[in-house]
């Protein structure tokens, strides 16, 4: 039986608990990255190899960190 096997979840309460856990996990992951344009984000991008930057990241870095 897998955690992702929703067919095995029998009661409505169990389904709600499973959905709540998935939402909490997703919210936890999204809170890990600093907001674009903050000093923490600029430092993170400065430490990231520029070859790994996306076009949007490069534009945001120039906008928020270089041309303040």
N, CA, C, O and CB atoms as a CASP TS submission, in Angstrom:
PFRMAT TS
TARGET T0000
AUTHOR 0000-0000-0000
METHOD Language model
MODEL 1
PARENT N/A
ATOM      1  N   UNK     1       0.843  -1.178   0.000  1.00  0.00           N
ATOM      2  CA  UNK     1       0.000   0.000   0.000  1.00  0.00           C
ATOM      3  C   UNK     1       0.887   1.239   0.000  1.00  0.00           C
ATOM      4  O   UNK     1       1.788   1.360   0.829  1.00  0.00           O
ATOM      5  CB  UNK     1      -0.958  -0.001   1.217  1.00  0.00           C
ATOM      6  N   UNK     2       0.643   2.125  -0.893  1.00  0.00           N
ATOM      7  CA  UNK     2       1.418   3.343  -1.059  1.00  0.00           C
ATOM      8  C   UNK     2       0.691   4.527  -0.427  1.00  0.00           C
ATOM      9  O   UNK     2      -0.535   4.526  -0.313  1.00  0.00           O
ATOM     10  CB  UNK     2       1.689   3.610  -2.546  1.00  0.00           C
ATOM     11  N   UNK     3       1.461   5.539  -0.018  1.00  0.00           N
ATOM     12  CA  UNK     3       0.848   6.749   0.524  1.00  0.00           C
ATOM     13  C   UNK     3       0.071   7.508  -0.536  1.00  0.00           C
ATOM     14  O   UNK     3      -0.876   8.231  -0.227  1.00  0.00           O
ATOM     15  CB  UNK     3       1.906   7.650   1.129  1.00  0.00           C
ATOM     16  N   UNK     4       0.478   7.340  -1.788  1.00  0.00           N
ATOM     17  CA  UNK     4      -0.188   8.040  -2.875  1.00  0.00           C
ATOM     18  C   UNK     4      -1.339   7.248  -3.475  1.00  0.00           C
ATOM     19  O   UNK     4      -1.970   7.699  -4.432  1.00  0.00           O
ATOM     20  CB  UNK     4       0.802   8.370  -3.945  1.00  0.00           C
ATOM     21  N   UNK     5      -1.614   6.092  -2.933  1.00  0.00           N
ATOM     22  CA  UNK     5      -2.704   5.252  -3.413  1.00  0.00           C
ATOM     23  C   UNK     5      -3.988   5.705  -2.741  1.00  0.00           C
ATOM     24  O   UNK     5      -4.372   5.157  -1.707  1.00  0.00           O
ATOM     25  CB  UNK     5      -2.427   3.743  -3.134  1.00  0.00           C
ATOM     26  N   UNK     6      -4.661   6.705  -3.319  1.00  0.00           N
ATOM     27  CA  UNK     6      -5.856   7.255  -2.715  1.00  0.00           C
ATOM     28  C   UNK     6      -7.026   6.278  -2.748  1.00  0.00           C
ATOM     29  O   UNK     6      -8.011   6.481  -2.038  1.00  0.00           O
ATOM     30  CB  UNK     6      -6.234   8.531  -3.408  1.00  0.00           C
ATOM     31  N   UNK     7      -6.943   5.243  -3.542  1.00  0.00           N
ATOM     32  CA  UNK     7      -7.980   4.230  -3.540  1.00  0.00           C
ATOM     33  C   UNK     7      -7.994   3.450  -2.242  1.00  0.00           C
ATOM     34  O   UNK     7      -9.022   2.882  -1.875  1.00  0.00           O
ATOM     35  CB  UNK     7      -7.797   3.292  -4.706  1.00  0.00           C
ATOM     36  N   UNK     8      -6.866   3.410  -1.536  1.00  0.00           N
ATOM     37  CA  UNK     8      -6.779   2.695  -0.275  1.00  0.00           C
ATOM     38  C   UNK     8      -7.334   3.515   0.883  1.00  0.00           C
ATOM     39  O   UNK     8      -7.627   2.955   1.939  1.00  0.00           O
ATOM     40  CB  UNK     8      -5.343   2.312   0.006  1.00  0.00           C
ATOM     41  N   UNK     9      -7.487   4.829   0.714  1.00  0.00           N
ATOM     42  CA  UNK     9      -8.024   5.690   1.763  1.00  0.00           C
ATOM     43  C   UNK     9      -9.530   5.501   1.787  1.00  0.00           C
ATOM     44  O   UNK     9     -10.210   5.734   0.788  1.00  0.00           O
ATOM     45  CB  UNK     9      -7.644   7.195   1.532  1.00  0.00           C
ATOM     46  N   UNK    10     -10.053   5.070   2.946  1.00  0.00           N
ATOM     47  CA  UNK    10     -11.463   4.692   3.014  1.00  0.00           C
ATOM     48  C   UNK    10     -12.382   5.810   3.510  1.00  0.00           C
ATOM     49  O   UNK    10     -13.419   6.063   2.897  1.00  0.00           O
ATOM     50  CB  UNK    10     -11.613   3.502   3.905  1.00  0.00           C
ATOM     51  N   UNK    11     -12.029   6.474   4.596  1.00  0.00           N
ATOM     52  CA  UNK    11     -12.952   7.438   5.181  1.00  0.00           C
ATOM     53  C   UNK    11     -12.703   8.846   4.658  1.00  0.00           C
ATOM     54  O   UNK    11     -11.590   9.168   4.244  1.00  0.00           O
ATOM     55  CB  UNK    11     -12.838   7.421   6.693  1.00  0.00           C
ATOM     56  N   UNK    12     -13.734   9.686   4.675  1.00  0.00           N
ATOM     57  CA  UNK    12     -13.571  11.075   4.239  1.00  0.00           C
ATOM     58  C   UNK    12     -12.573  11.840   5.110  1.00  0.00           C
ATOM     59  O   UNK    12     -11.882  12.737   4.625  1.00  0.00           O
ATOM     60  CB  UNK    12     -14.918  11.786   4.256  1.00  0.00           C
ATOM     61  N   UNK    13     -12.498  11.489   6.387  1.00  0.00           N
ATOM     62  CA  UNK    13     -11.549  12.141   7.296  1.00  0.00           C
ATOM     63  C   UNK    13     -10.123  11.821   6.854  1.00  0.00           C
ATOM     64  O   UNK    13      -9.264  12.703   6.863  1.00  0.00           O
ATOM     65  CB  UNK    13     -11.783  11.685   8.771  1.00  0.00           C
ATOM     66  N   UNK    14      -9.865  10.598   6.474  1.00  0.00           N
ATOM     67  CA  UNK    14      -8.537  10.202   6.022  1.00  0.00           C
ATOM     68  C   UNK    14      -8.155  10.949   4.748  1.00  0.00           C
ATOM     69  O   UNK    14      -6.999  11.336   4.573  1.00  0.00           O
ATOM     70  CB  UNK    14      -8.480   8.689   5.788  1.00  0.00           C
ATOM     71  N   UNK    15      -9.110  11.146   3.874  1.00  0.00           N
ATOM     72  CA  UNK    15      -8.839  11.900   2.648  1.00  0.00           C
ATOM     73  C   UNK    15      -8.490  13.349   2.981  1.00  0.00           C
ATOM     74  O   UNK    15      -7.570  13.913   2.389  1.00  0.00           O
ATOM     75  CB  UNK    15     -10.055  11.847   1.698  1.00  0.00           C
ATOM     76  N   UNK    16      -9.211  13.952   3.918  1.00  0.00           N
ATOM     77  CA  UNK    16      -8.931  15.320   4.312  1.00  0.00           C
ATOM     78  C   UNK    16      -7.550  15.440   4.947  1.00  0.00           C
ATOM     79  O   UNK    16      -6.831  16.408   4.696  1.00  0.00           O
ATOM     80  CB  UNK    16      -9.996  15.818   5.274  1.00  0.00           C
ATOM     81  N   UNK    17      -7.180  14.461   5.766  1.00  0.00           N
ATOM     82  CA  UNK    17      -5.864  14.463   6.395  1.00  0.00           C
ATOM     83  C   UNK    17      -4.778  14.345   5.327  1.00  0.00           C
ATOM     84  O   UNK    17      -3.769  15.047   5.391  1.00  0.00           O
ATOM     85  CB  UNK    17      -5.746  13.311   7.423  1.00  0.00           C
ATOM     86  N   UNK    18      -4.973  13.470   4.354  1.00  0.00           N
ATOM     87  CA  UNK    18      -3.998  13.291   3.278  1.00  0.00           C
ATOM     88  C   UNK    18      -3.849  14.572   2.464  1.00  0.00           C
ATOM     89  O   UNK    18      -2.731  14.964   2.128  1.00  0.00           O
ATOM     90  CB  UNK    18      -4.414  12.128   2.363  1.00  0.00           C
ATOM     91  N   UNK    19      -4.948  15.220   2.148  1.00  0.00           N
ATOM     92  CA  UNK    19      -4.898  16.472   1.386  1.00  0.00           C
ATOM     93  C   UNK    19      -4.210  17.563   2.200  1.00  0.00           C
ATOM     94  O   UNK    19      -3.416  18.333   1.660  1.00  0.00           O
ATOM     95  CB  UNK    19      -6.320  16.921   0.983  1.00  0.00           C
ATOM     96  N   UNK    20      -4.510  17.634   3.494  1.00  0.00           N
ATOM     97  CA  UNK    20      -3.878  18.635   4.354  1.00  0.00           C
ATOM     98  C   UNK    20      -2.374  18.424   4.426  1.00  0.00           C
ATOM     99  O   UNK    20      -1.614  19.392   4.420  1.00  0.00           O
ATOM    100  CB  UNK    20      -4.481  18.591   5.759  1.00  0.00           C
ATOM    101  N   UNK    21      -1.937  17.181   4.494  1.00  0.00           N
ATOM    102  CA  UNK    21      -0.506  16.896   4.534  1.00  0.00           C
ATOM    103  C   UNK    21       0.184  17.296   3.230  1.00  0.00           C
ATOM    104  O   UNK    21       1.288  17.839   3.256  1.00  0.00           O
ATOM    105  CB  UNK    21      -0.274  15.413   4.813  1.00  0.00           C
ATOM    106  N   UNK    22      -0.446  17.037   2.112  1.00  0.00           N
ATOM    107  CA  UNK    22       0.118  17.422   0.822  1.00  0.00           C
ATOM    108  C   UNK    22       0.218  18.942   0.716  1.00  0.00           C
ATOM    109  O   UNK    22       1.231  19.465   0.250  1.00  0.00           O
ATOM    110  CB  UNK    22      -0.734  16.859  -0.331  1.00  0.00           C
ATOM    111  N   UNK    23      -0.816  19.649   1.142  1.00  0.00           N
ATOM    112  CA  UNK    23      -0.791  21.115   1.096  1.00  0.00           C
ATOM    113  C   UNK    23       0.273  21.687   2.031  1.00  0.00           C
ATOM    114  O   UNK    23       0.952  22.649   1.674  1.00  0.00           O
ATOM    115  CB  UNK    23      -2.164  21.680   1.464  1.00  0.00           C
ATOM    116  N   UNK    24       0.425  21.109   3.220  1.00  0.00           N
ATOM    117  CA  UNK    24       1.438  21.572   4.166  1.00  0.00           C
ATOM    118  C   UNK    24       2.835  21.340   3.604  1.00  0.00           C
ATOM    119  O   UNK    24       3.706  22.200   3.735  1.00  0.00           O
ATOM    120  CB  UNK    24       1.282  20.857   5.521  1.00  0.00           C
ATOM    121  N   UNK    25       3.053  20.200   2.987  1.00  0.00           N
ATOM    122  CA  UNK    25       4.355  19.892   2.383  1.00  0.00           C
ATOM    123  C   UNK    25       4.663  20.868   1.253  1.00  0.00           C
ATOM    124  O   UNK    25       5.788  21.356   1.145  1.00  0.00           O
ATOM    125  CB  UNK    25       4.382  18.440   1.856  1.00  0.00           C
ATOM    126  N   UNK    26       3.684  21.152   0.419  1.00  0.00           N
ATOM    127  CA  UNK    26       3.862  22.082  -0.693  1.00  0.00           C
ATOM    128  C   UNK    26       4.162  23.493  -0.184  1.00  0.00           C
ATOM    129  O   UNK    26       5.033  24.176  -0.722  1.00  0.00           O
ATOM    130  CB  UNK    26       2.611  22.094  -1.584  1.00  0.00           C
ATOM    131  N   UNK    27       3.454  23.921   0.834  1.00  0.00           N
ATOM    132  CA  UNK    27       3.697  25.247   1.409  1.00  0.00           C
ATOM    133  C   UNK    27       5.091  25.319   2.022  1.00  0.00           C
ATOM    134  O   UNK    27       5.752  26.354   1.937  1.00  0.00           O
ATOM    135  CB  UNK    27       2.633  25.580   2.471  1.00  0.00           C
ATOM    136  N   UNK    28       5.534  24.244   2.631  1.00  0.00           N
ATOM    137  CA  UNK    28       6.871  24.208   3.210  1.00  0.00           C
ATOM    138  C   UNK    28       7.953  24.331   2.163  1.00  0.00           C
ATOM    139  O   UNK    28       8.969  24.985   2.400  1.00  0.00           O
ATOM    140  CB  UNK    28       7.065  22.939   3.986  1.00  0.00           C
ATOM    141  N   UNK    29       7.761  23.723   1.020  1.00  0.00           N
ATOM    142  CA  UNK    29       8.748  23.820  -0.052  1.00  0.00           C
ATOM    143  C   UNK    29       8.806  25.215  -0.653  1.00  0.00           C
ATOM    144  O   UNK    29       9.885  25.693  -1.002  1.00  0.00           O
ATOM    145  CB  UNK    29       8.439  22.812  -1.136  1.00  0.00           C
ATOM    146  N   UNK    30       7.679  25.862  -0.774  1.00  0.00           N
ATOM    147  CA  UNK    30       7.663  27.182  -1.384  1.00  0.00           C
ATOM    148  C   UNK    30       8.254  28.248  -0.469  1.00  0.00           C
ATOM    149  O   UNK    30       8.639  29.318  -0.938  1.00  0.00           O
ATOM    150  CB  UNK    30       6.252  27.558  -1.763  1.00  0.00           C
ATOM    151  N   UNK    31       8.330  27.971   0.827  1.00  0.00           N
ATOM    152  CA  UNK    31       8.872  28.941   1.777  1.00  0.00           C
ATOM    153  C   UNK    31      10.398  28.895   1.838  1.00  0.00           C
ATOM    154  O   UNK    31      11.003  29.703   2.542  1.00  0.00           O
ATOM    155  CB  UNK    31       8.294  28.691   3.163  1.00  0.00           C
ATOM    156  N   UNK    32      11.022  27.988   1.132  1.00  0.00           N
ATOM    157  CA  UNK    32      12.473  27.825   1.214  1.00  0.00           C
ATOM    158  C   UNK    32      13.239  28.853   0.395  1.00  0.00           C
ATOM    159  O   UNK    32      14.349  29.227   0.773  1.00  0.00           O
ATOM    160  CB  UNK    32      12.854  26.447   0.761  1.00  0.00           C
ATOM    161  N   UNK    33      12.695  29.305  -0.680  1.00  0.00           N
ATOM    162  CA  UNK    33      13.406  30.229  -1.568  1.00  0.00           C
ATOM    163  C   UNK    33      13.109  31.674  -1.174  1.00  0.00           C
ATOM    164  O   UNK    33      11.961  32.024  -0.901  1.00  0.00           O
ATOM    165  CB  UNK    33      13.009  29.982  -3.044  1.00  0.00           C
ATOM    166  N   UNK    34      14.152  32.515  -1.143  1.00  0.00           N
ATOM    167  CA  UNK    34      13.907  33.928  -0.838  1.00  0.00           C
ATOM    168  C   UNK    34      13.163  34.616  -1.972  1.00  0.00           C
ATOM    169  O   UNK    34      13.211  34.173  -3.120  1.00  0.00           O
ATOM    170  CB  UNK    34      15.226  34.654  -0.564  1.00  0.00           C
ATOM    171  N   UNK    35      12.480  35.695  -1.642  1.00  0.00           N
ATOM    172  CA  UNK    35      11.705  36.436  -2.632  1.00  0.00           C
ATOM    173  C   UNK    35      12.636  37.147  -3.609  1.00  0.00           C
ATOM    174  O   UNK    35      13.678  37.675  -3.222  1.00  0.00           O
ATOM    175  CB  UNK    35      10.773  37.451  -1.942  1.00  0.00           C
ATOM    176  N   UNK    36      12.245  37.151  -4.873  1.00  0.00           N
ATOM    177  CA  UNK    36      13.046  37.784  -5.922  1.00  0.00           C
ATOM    178  C   UNK    36      13.230  39.260  -5.596  1.00  0.00           C
ATOM    179  O   UNK    36      12.272  39.967  -5.285  1.00  0.00           O
ATOM    180  CB  UNK    36      12.380  37.611  -7.316  1.00  0.00           C
ATOM    181  N   UNK    37      14.481  39.710  -5.673  1.00  0.00           N
ATOM    182  CA  UNK    37      14.791  41.112  -5.456  1.00  0.00           C
ATOM    183  C   UNK    37      15.296  41.439  -4.060  1.00  0.00           C
ATOM    184  O   UNK    37      15.808  42.534  -3.830  1.00  0.00           O
ATOM    185  CB  UNK    37      13.595  41.919  -5.734  1.00  0.00           C
ATOM    186  N   UNK    38      15.158  40.499  -3.121  1.00  0.00           N
ATOM    187  CA  UNK    38      15.652  40.750  -1.771  1.00  0.00           C
ATOM    188  C   UNK    38      17.164  40.565  -1.739  1.00  0.00           C
ATOM    189  O   UNK    38      17.753  39.973  -2.643  1.00  0.00           O
ATOM    190  CB  UNK    38      14.964  39.814  -0.746  1.00  0.00           C
ATOM    191  N   UNK    39      17.784  41.088  -0.668  1.00  0.00           N
ATOM    192  CA  UNK    39      19.236  40.944  -0.539  1.00  0.00           C
ATOM    193  C   UNK    39      19.641  39.474  -0.478  1.00  0.00           C
ATOM    194  O   UNK    39      20.666  39.083  -1.037  1.00  0.00           O
ATOM    195  CB  UNK    39      19.737  41.679   0.710  1.00  0.00           C
ATOM    196  N   UNK    40      18.824  38.654   0.212  1.00  0.00           N
ATOM    197  CA  UNK    40      19.131  37.219   0.300  1.00  0.00           C
ATOM    198  C   UNK    40      19.094  36.575  -1.083  1.00  0.00           C
ATOM    199  O   UNK    40      19.934  35.734  -1.402  1.00  0.00           O
ATOM    200  CB  UNK    40      18.137  36.508   1.244  1.00  0.00           C
ATOM    201  N   UNK    41      18.120  36.968  -1.902  1.00  0.00           N
ATOM    202  CA  UNK    41      18.015  36.407  -3.249  1.00  0.00           C
ATOM    203  C   UNK    41      19.209  36.835  -4.099  1.00  0.00           C
ATOM    204  O   UNK    41      19.759  36.029  -4.849  1.00  0.00           O
ATOM    205  CB  UNK    41      16.697  36.846  -3.917  1.00  0.00           C
ATOM    206  N   UNK    42      19.613  38.115  -3.981  1.00  0.00           N
ATOM    207  CA  UNK    42      20.770  38.604  -4.739  1.00  0.00           C
ATOM    208  C   UNK    42      22.032  37.837  -4.353  1.00  0.00           C
ATOM    209  O   UNK    42      22.832  37.483  -5.220  1.00  0.00           O
ATOM    210  CB  UNK    42      20.973  40.115  -4.501  1.00  0.00           C
ATOM    211  N   UNK    43      22.215  37.577  -3.059  1.00  0.00           N
ATOM    212  CA  UNK    43      23.380  36.802  -2.603  1.00  0.00           C
ATOM    213  C   UNK    43      23.330  35.377  -3.144  1.00  0.00           C
ATOM    214  O   UNK    43      24.343  34.831  -3.580  1.00  0.00           O
ATOM    215  CB  UNK    43      23.445  36.779  -1.063  1.00  0.00           C
ATOM    216  N   UNK    44      22.129  34.778  -3.107  1.00  0.00           N
ATOM    217  CA  UNK    44      21.967  33.412  -3.607  1.00  0.00           C
ATOM    218  C   UNK    44      22.314  33.352  -5.097  1.00  0.00           C
ATOM    219  O   UNK    44      23.002  32.432  -5.537  1.00  0.00           O
ATOM    220  CB  UNK    44      20.519  32.909  -3.366  1.00  0.00           C
ATOM    221  N   UNK    45      21.843  34.322  -5.865  1.00  0.00           N
ATOM    222  CA  UNK    45      22.117  34.339  -7.299  1.00  0.00           C
ATOM    223  C   UNK    45      23.592  34.613  -7.581  1.00  0.00           C
ATOM    224  O   UNK    45      24.154  34.071  -8.532  1.00  0.00           O
ATOM    225  CB  UNK    45      21.250  35.388  -7.990  1.00  0.00           C
ATOM    226  N   UNK    46      24.219  35.452  -6.755  1.00  0.00           N
ATOM    227  CA  UNK    46      25.639  35.757  -6.945  1.00  0.00           C
ATOM    228  C   UNK    46      26.483  34.500  -6.750  1.00  0.00           C
ATOM    229  O   UNK    46      27.504  34.324  -7.415  1.00  0.00           O
ATOM    230  CB  UNK    46      26.093  36.864  -5.969  1.00  0.00           C
ATOM    231  N   UNK    47      26.054  33.624  -5.832  1.00  0.00           N
ATOM    232  CA  UNK    47      26.782  32.385  -5.556  1.00  0.00           C
ATOM    233  C   UNK    47      26.462  31.272  -6.552  1.00  0.00           C
ATOM    234  O   UNK    47      27.203  30.294  -6.649  1.00  0.00           O
ATOM    235  CB  UNK    47      26.471  31.912  -4.158  1.00  0.00           C
ATOM    236  N   UNK    48      25.364  31.417  -7.289  1.00  0.00           N
ATOM    237  CA  UNK    48      24.965  30.413  -8.284  1.00  0.00           C
ATOM    238  C   UNK    48      25.752  30.652  -9.566  1.00  0.00           C
ATOM    239  O   UNK    48      25.858  31.795 -10.010  1.00  0.00           O
ATOM    240  CB  UNK    48      23.424  30.468  -8.560  1.00  0.00           C
ATOM    241  N   UNK    49      26.308  29.604 -10.175  1.00  0.00           N
ATOM    242  CA  UNK    49      27.038  29.794 -11.448  1.00  0.00           C
ATOM    243  C   UNK    49      26.138  30.450 -12.493  1.00  0.00           C
ATOM    244  O   UNK    49      25.000  30.024 -12.689  1.00  0.00           O
ATOM    245  CB  UNK    49      27.570  28.436 -11.984  1.00  0.00           C
ATOM    246  N   UNK    50      26.640  31.475 -13.159  1.00  0.00           N
ATOM    247  CA  UNK    50      25.812  32.223 -14.107  1.00  0.00           C
ATOM    248  C   UNK    50      25.359  31.370 -15.285  1.00  0.00           C
ATOM    249  O   UNK    50      24.371  31.704 -15.939  1.00  0.00           O
ATOM    250  CB  UNK    50      26.572  33.429 -14.617  1.00  0.00           C
ATOM    251  N   UNK    51      26.053  30.287 -15.566  1.00  0.00           N
ATOM    252  CA  UNK    51      25.628  29.383 -16.632  1.00  0.00           C
ATOM    253  C   UNK    51      24.357  28.625 -16.285  1.00  0.00           C
ATOM    254  O   UNK    51      23.684  28.098 -17.171  1.00  0.00           O
ATOM    255  CB  UNK    51      26.728  28.403 -16.943  1.00  0.00           C
ATOM    256  N   UNK    52      24.024  28.568 -14.993  1.00  0.00           N
ATOM    257  CA  UNK    52      22.820  27.872 -14.539  1.00  0.00           C
ATOM    258  C   UNK    52      21.619  28.807 -14.417  1.00  0.00           C
ATOM    259  O   UNK    52      20.520  28.351 -14.100  1.00  0.00           O
ATOM    260  CB  UNK    52      23.084  27.204 -13.204  1.00  0.00           C
ATOM    261  N   UNK    53      21.804  30.094 -14.659  1.00  0.00           N
ATOM    262  CA  UNK    53      20.709  31.053 -14.552  1.00  0.00           C
ATOM    263  C   UNK    53      19.765  30.911 -15.739  1.00  0.00           C
ATOM    264  O   UNK    53      20.189  30.613 -16.855  1.00  0.00           O
ATOM    265  CB  UNK    53      21.251  32.491 -14.466  1.00  0.00           C
ATOM    266  N   UNK    54      18.486  31.130 -15.482  1.00  0.00           N
ATOM    267  CA  UNK    54      17.527  31.208 -16.585  1.00  0.00           C
ATOM    268  C   UNK    54      17.529  32.646 -17.102  1.00  0.00           C
ATOM    269  O   UNK    54      18.092  33.539 -16.468  1.00  0.00           O
ATOM    270  CB  UNK    54      16.079  30.765 -16.128  1.00  0.00           C
ATOM    271  N   UNK    55      16.911  32.860 -18.230  1.00  0.00           N
ATOM    272  CA  UNK    55      16.824  34.219 -18.783  1.00  0.00           C
ATOM    273  C   UNK    55      16.065  35.143 -17.831  1.00  0.00           C
ATOM    274  O   UNK    55      16.432  36.306 -17.667  1.00  0.00           O
ATOM    275  CB  UNK    55      16.134  34.198 -20.168  1.00  0.00           C
ATOM    276  N   UNK    56      15.012  34.629 -17.208  1.00  0.00           N
ATOM    277  CA  UNK    56      14.239  35.437 -16.260  1.00  0.00           C
ATOM    278  C   UNK    56      15.066  35.778 -15.027  1.00  0.00           C
ATOM    279  O   UNK    56      15.002  36.902 -14.531  1.00  0.00           O
ATOM    280  CB  UNK    56      12.961  34.700 -15.846  1.00  0.00           C
ATOM    281  N   UNK    57      15.841  34.817 -14.529  1.00  0.00           N
ATOM    282  CA  UNK    57      16.692  35.079 -13.372  1.00  0.00           C
ATOM    283  C   UNK    57      17.738  36.138 -13.696  1.00  0.00           C
ATOM    284  O   UNK    57      17.998  37.019 -12.877  1.00  0.00           O
ATOM    285  CB  UNK    57      17.374  33.789 -12.905  1.00  0.00           C
ATOM    286  N   UNK    58      18.337  36.064 -14.872  1.00  0.00           N
ATOM    287  CA  UNK    58      19.343  37.051 -15.272  1.00  0.00           C
ATOM    288  C   UNK    58      18.725  38.441 -15.373  1.00  0.00           C
ATOM    289  O   UNK    58      19.326  39.418 -14.925  1.00  0.00           O
ATOM    290  CB  UNK    58      19.982  36.656 -16.615  1.00  0.00           C
ATOM    291  N   UNK    59      17.544  38.538 -15.949  1.00  0.00           N
ATOM    292  CA  UNK    59      16.868  39.831 -16.067  1.00  0.00           C
ATOM    293  C   UNK    59      16.498  40.376 -14.692  1.00  0.00           C
ATOM    294  O   UNK    59      16.680  41.563 -14.421  1.00  0.00           O
ATOM    295  CB  UNK    59      15.610  39.702 -16.941  1.00  0.00           C
ATOM    296  N   UNK    60      15.981  39.512 -13.829  1.00  0.00           N
ATOM    297  CA  UNK    60      15.630  39.942 -12.471  1.00  0.00           C
ATOM    298  C   UNK    60      16.863  40.359 -11.681  1.00  0.00           C
ATOM    299  O   UNK    60      16.816  41.325 -10.920  1.00  0.00           O
ATOM    300  CB  UNK    60      14.895  38.824 -11.733  1.00  0.00           C
ATOM    301  N   UNK    61      17.968  39.635 -11.856  1.00  0.00           N
ATOM    302  CA  UNK    61      19.207  39.979 -11.160  1.00  0.00           C
ATOM    303  C   UNK    61      19.692  41.365 -11.606  1.00  0.00           C
ATOM    304  O   UNK    61      20.073  42.194 -10.780  1.00  0.00           O
ATOM    305  CB  UNK    61      20.301  38.906 -11.427  1.00  0.00           C
ATOM    306  N   UNK    62      19.671  41.599 -12.894  1.00  0.00           N
ATOM    307  CA  UNK    62      20.099  42.902 -13.404  1.00  0.00           C
ATOM    308  C   UNK    62      19.182  44.011 -12.880  1.00  0.00           C
ATOM    309  O   UNK    62      19.650  45.080 -12.489  1.00  0.00           O
ATOM    310  CB  UNK    62      20.112  42.900 -14.949  1.00  0.00           C
ATOM    311  N   UNK    63      17.907  43.753 -12.877  1.00  0.00           N
ATOM    312  CA  UNK    63      16.918  44.756 -12.468  1.00  0.00           C
ATOM    313  C   UNK    63      17.013  45.071 -10.972  1.00  0.00           C
ATOM    314  O   UNK    63      16.990  46.236 -10.575  1.00  0.00           O
ATOM    315  CB  UNK    63      15.506  44.271 -12.808  1.00  0.00           C
ATOM    316  N   UNK    64      17.121  44.020 -10.144  1.00  0.00           N
ATOM    317  CA  UNK    64      17.017  44.199  -8.689  1.00  0.00           C
ATOM    318  C   UNK    64      18.354  44.298  -7.974  1.00  0.00           C
ATOM    319  O   UNK    64      18.430  44.877  -6.890  1.00  0.00           O
ATOM    320  CB  UNK    64      16.244  43.070  -8.105  1.00  0.00           C
ATOM    321  N   UNK    65      19.406  43.746  -8.559  1.00  0.00           N
ATOM    322  CA  UNK    65      20.680  43.679  -7.836  1.00  0.00           C
ATOM    323  C   UNK    65      21.747  44.580  -8.435  1.00  0.00           C
ATOM    324  O   UNK    65      22.613  45.067  -7.709  1.00  0.00           O
ATOM    325  CB  UNK    65      21.184  42.259  -7.812  1.00  0.00           C
ATOM    326  N   UNK    66      21.707  44.814  -9.737  1.00  0.00           N
ATOM    327  CA  UNK    66      22.745  45.616 -10.388  1.00  0.00           C
ATOM    328  C   UNK    66      22.279  47.058 -10.540  1.00  0.00           C
ATOM    329  O   UNK    66      22.994  47.985 -10.159  1.00  0.00           O
ATOM    330  CB  UNK    66      23.109  45.023 -11.766  1.00  0.00           C
ATOM    331  N   UNK    67      21.092  47.251 -11.091  1.00  0.00           N
ATOM    332  CA  UNK    67      20.588  48.599 -11.381  1.00  0.00           C
ATOM    333  C   UNK    67      19.560  49.037 -10.341  1.00  0.00           C
ATOM    334  O   UNK    67      18.434  49.390 -10.692  1.00  0.00           O
ATOM    335  CB  UNK    67      19.967  48.649 -12.788  1.00  0.00           C
ATOM    336  N   UNK    68      19.936  49.017  -9.084  1.00  0.00           N
ATOM    337  CA  UNK    68      18.992  49.418  -8.019  1.00  0.00           C
ATOM    338  C   UNK    68      18.697  50.878  -8.086  1.00  0.00           C
ATOM    339  O   UNK    68      17.927  51.390  -7.273  1.00  0.00           O
ATOM    340  CB  UNK    68      19.536  49.076  -6.644  1.00  0.00           C
TER
END
